[in-house]
């Protein structure tokens, strides 16, 4: 069995506003395997972006490393979003109607893995995923300035 640590971050400029996600894959020793980011579009809240970062991470894992490896992997997702981590760990209720379908998407994606655990980490330990999300936002902003 493999243990993979995935750092995730989602951010929105404006809340709601343009949003992006950043994801960093590491092995059990904390060594970098892969970094990914994606621009989401406009009119997303920070909370929506945080949830979409987890969805992106789980889907990207399967695309990069195979569904077979996913079934044999123990995944620990680390995020600095207290609200999201506590909601996904069933410590907080989900009242936002926009978040409920995102929660269900993550719930269903978890079945493709041996195990998926959520861990809350301090913001300063999530700098790389935050950097990736901000780079995606900056790339999109520079493209829009060209046109």
C-alpha positions as CSV (number, residue, x, y, z in Angstrom):
1,X,0.0,0.0,0.0
2,X,1.2,3.5,-0.9
3,X,0.6,6.6,1.3
4,X,0.3,9.8,-0.6
5,X,0.1,13.2,1.0
6,X,-1.8,15.9,-1.0
7,X,-1.8,19.5,-0.1
8,X,-4.7,21.4,-1.5
9,X,-5.7,25.1,-1.6
10,X,-8.4,27.0,-3.4
11,X,-8.7,30.7,-3.6
12,X,-11.0,33.4,-4.8
13,X,-10.2,37.0,-5.5
14,X,-13.3,38.9,-4.5
15,X,-15.2,36.2,-2.8
16,X,-17.1,35.6,-5.0
17,X,-14.8,36.2,-7.9
18,X,-12.2,34.6,-10.1
19,X,-10.9,31.4,-8.5
20,X,-8.3,28.7,-8.9
21,X,-7.0,25.6,-7.2
22,X,-3.5,24.4,-6.4
23,X,-2.4,20.9,-5.5
24,X,0.9,19.4,-4.4
25,X,1.4,15.6,-4.3
26,X,4.1,14.2,-2.0
27,X,5.2,10.7,-0.9
28,X,5.0,9.5,2.7
29,X,8.4,11.1,3.3
30,X,7.1,14.5,2.2
31,X,9.1,14.5,-1.0
32,X,7.5,16.3,-3.9
33,X,6.1,14.2,-6.6
34,X,4.0,16.6,-8.7
35,X,2.4,20.1,-8.6
36,X,-0.8,21.0,-10.4
37,X,-3.1,24.0,-10.7
38,X,-6.2,25.0,-12.5
39,X,-8.2,28.2,-13.1
40,X,-11.8,27.6,-12.2
41,X,-13.5,30.7,-13.6
42,X,-15.4,33.6,-12.2
43,X,-18.0,33.9,-9.5
44,X,-16.7,31.3,-7.0
45,X,-16.4,31.7,-3.2
46,X,-13.3,30.8,-1.3
47,X,-15.2,27.8,0.2
48,X,-16.3,26.6,-3.2
49,X,-12.7,26.8,-4.4
50,X,-11.4,24.9,-1.4
51,X,-13.8,22.0,-2.1
52,X,-13.0,22.1,-5.8
53,X,-9.3,21.8,-4.9
54,X,-10.0,18.5,-3.2
55,X,-12.1,17.3,-6.2
56,X,-9.4,18.3,-8.6
57,X,-6.7,16.5,-6.4
58,X,-8.6,13.2,-6.3
59,X,-9.4,13.3,-10.0
60,X,-5.9,14.3,-10.9
61,X,-4.4,11.5,-8.8
62,X,-6.3,8.9,-10.8
63,X,-5.4,10.6,-14.1
64,X,-1.7,10.9,-13.3
65,X,-1.1,7.7,-11.4
66,X,-3.9,5.3,-12.5
67,X,-7.1,4.1,-11.0
68,X,-5.4,0.9,-9.9
69,X,-2.8,2.7,-7.8
70,X,-5.7,4.8,-6.3
71,X,-7.4,1.6,-5.1
72,X,-4.2,0.7,-3.2
73,X,-3.4,4.1,-1.9
74,X,-3.9,5.7,1.5
75,X,-4.4,9.4,0.8
76,X,-4.0,12.1,3.3
77,X,-5.4,15.5,2.1
78,X,-3.9,18.4,4.0
79,X,-5.7,21.8,3.9
80,X,-5.7,25.0,5.8
81,X,-9.5,25.4,5.4
82,X,-10.9,24.6,8.8
83,X,-14.5,24.8,7.6
84,X,-14.0,22.3,4.8
85,X,-11.9,19.9,6.8
86,X,-14.4,19.8,9.6
87,X,-17.3,19.4,7.3
88,X,-15.6,16.6,5.4
89,X,-14.8,15.0,8.8
90,X,-18.5,15.3,9.8
91,X,-17.7,17.7,12.6
92,X,-19.6,20.6,11.1
93,X,-22.9,20.6,9.2
94,X,-23.1,21.8,5.6
95,X,-25.7,24.5,5.3
96,X,-24.5,26.2,2.1
97,X,-26.5,24.8,-0.8
98,X,-23.6,25.4,-3.3
99,X,-21.3,23.3,-1.1
100,X,-23.6,20.2,-0.6
101,X,-23.1,18.8,-4.2
102,X,-19.3,19.4,-3.9
103,X,-19.3,17.4,-0.6
104,X,-21.2,14.6,-2.4
105,X,-18.7,14.6,-5.2
106,X,-15.8,14.2,-2.8
107,X,-17.7,11.5,-0.9
108,X,-18.2,9.5,-4.1
109,X,-14.6,10.0,-5.3
110,X,-13.3,8.6,-2.0
111,X,-14.7,5.2,-3.0
112,X,-12.0,5.0,-5.7
113,X,-9.2,5.0,-3.0
114,X,-8.2,2.6,-0.3
115,X,-8.7,5.4,2.2
116,X,-8.9,9.2,2.1
117,X,-8.3,11.2,5.3
118,X,-8.6,14.9,5.8
119,X,-6.1,16.8,8.0
120,X,-6.2,20.5,9.0
121,X,-2.9,22.2,8.8
122,X,-1.7,25.7,9.5
123,X,-1.7,28.1,6.6
124,X,2.2,28.4,6.7
125,X,2.4,24.6,6.0
126,X,0.3,25.0,2.9
127,X,2.4,27.6,1.1
128,X,3.2,25.5,-2.0
129,X,-0.5,24.7,-2.8
130,X,-1.4,28.4,-2.1
131,X,1.4,29.4,-4.5
132,X,0.1,27.1,-7.2
133,X,-3.5,28.5,-6.9
134,X,-2.2,32.1,-7.0
135,X,-0.1,31.3,-10.1
136,X,-3.1,29.9,-11.9
137,X,-5.0,33.1,-11.0
138,X,-2.1,35.3,-12.2
139,X,-1.8,33.4,-15.5
140,X,-5.5,33.9,-16.2
141,X,-5.3,37.6,-15.3
142,X,-2.4,38.1,-17.7
143,X,-4.2,36.3,-20.5
144,X,-7.2,38.5,-20.0
145,X,-5.1,41.6,-20.2
146,X,-3.8,40.6,-23.7
147,X,-7.4,40.7,-25.0
